[in-house]
């Protein structure tokens, strides 16, 4: 039982951490480009900021999946 | 000869003024242009809604032919912000902070921004009552604050509420899109391009009713799905079919309402628990350290709680809501001889 719980926790943790790494990779590229654009045109700050947070959806899906995994494990 | 654009309700005023100055020596002709793509736009909104035009300046002005979404930003943005920062105590802090900053900082952009944030803080207060939270505590001095949804305990309920908000918001966007298309491409095209998305969601709902609850035979759901996909192909072509799954991504994206809220509550509770350990054995040093932890922790959490919900609420407006109806690309109306800001 302890092992099963451990595996469930590991799965939930993985779903958040892997999506977080993916979002970080995506945001790295977008952030660099946004800073570059801002150096040319300063009024692009707003658009740059918005574009940079777009990949955060990945982590949020990861969190939802993690909560679902824990919920399913609890009911099983 | 000179030509230029004037807002429609100011034509008479301008004509009169010009004629008076020149003793009727001018010939003024008024032309209505409807099919020019490059007509400049001037947004006209009530005073409470006007600050929200700031978000349109940031994104792109609406073009001459479409609905000005400022009013929907006024409804949607503070609501989603409050949903994420739904804590009565934090709402009080942000409300007083932004009110103070609005008095202190002049300048058009700062004024607009703080007006928006004050309205958002009011929604935070409202959601603080809804979730029954005060600085992460659910009871003050033994008195339990009543709540509709307790965010810490009913995670699935909160997720459901967030997704329902998403469904309402996305479909509102589709209906505005329907109105826009109706004005310019006729009923049939508008129906194919926008209502098909709503039919698609209904089809999925019917399928859920048959496979999840065994209420009705699944044939209804499949028929409705088929019809909606065909309509979508007619309305938006291959591109519509490729984007088919995006509607579910859009709606699920509102799960961030739950995620950011949970993160905010989680941090607040951690701070409170850390401080509570010091208050267990009261001595002067312990109490000072405890208060220090409370203040620093909540200040950091409020700072995160303003930045995160602000960006994510804006993102939901731009990416999930605007893509349903907004094309933008309007040019701002700059009157000849107007003062530069």
Interface residues (C-beta under 8 A of the other chain):
Chain A: X46 X47 X49 X50 X53 X54 X56 X57 X59 X60 X61 X63 X64 X67 X71
Chain B: X58 X59 X155 X156 X159 X249 X252 X253 X255 X256 X258 X259 X262 X311 X312 X314 X315 X318 X319
